[in-house]
Amino acid sequence: MTQEKYTILIIEDDYPIQRFLRSALIGAGYHVADAKTGREGINLIVRQHPELLLLDLGLPDMDGIAVIKELREWSHIPIVVLSARGQEKDKVQALDAGADDYLTKPFSVDELLARIRVALRHSLRIATGEHKGDTVIHVKNLKIDFDAHRVFRDNTELHLTNIEYRLLSTMAKNVGKVLTHSFIIREVWGRMITDESHPLRVYMAALRKKIEPEPAKPQYILTEQGVGYRMVDDM
């Protein structure tokens, strides 16, 4: 599927913003559909099957979080939230509900297009089964061998603890996607513990010391402040 065939749906009731987004996306080679309400947008997804959704949270008929939750009952469409709500709790709520990414208004066109490309690549990997059965994943100079439970950077083996390996595996299997603290905790430890009481940051710091050339300037796993972590999409 080429970029020109991607259709992006915008659910946004502010006409100037909708017009700005439409112009930017068409200029980047995408097809565009738009809706002003959550219900109209959901109906368009059913009928037109767009490849990605740009979603505002403050809609006139229903909250954007409700749209995400309803879509996630039956759809895996990538959802990038665009919202003026800049609080960390709003980002966490949207991501935990099933959004793939979150941009706070105002944002640059370049940043928006970059986030769209990452979300589409991640979606394509899932749709084609890429990495699902893979035994080895490469991210930059990092290689994760799932069958052997071994990790290499620049062909040098890194010795990780069991928790560090599971943490890295979780990030690698969701490369390019923002993962919230609570999601990572559930995936790695298999139970819900409040973020405040869980030493995830300690384990992440230990992992970074082993995989990052400069742990203070991470290039593999980036921090999404107050929200979680993202493994770079450079494969």
VENNORPE-V119403 format. One record per helix or strand of 3 or more residues. SS is the DSSP state (hx for helix, st for strand). FROM is the first residue (numbers start at 0). TO is the last residue. If there is no record, write none. Layout:
SS&FROM&TO / SS&FROM&TO
This chain:
hx&2&4 / st&6&10 / hx&14&26 / st&30&34 / hx&37&47 / st&51&54 / hx&63&70 / st&77&82 / hx&87&96 / st&100&103 / hx&108&127 / st&135&138 / st&141&144 / st&149&152 / st&155&157 / hx&161&172 / st&177&179 / hx&180&188 / hx&194&196 / hx&199&210 / hx&214&216 / st&220&223 / st&227&230
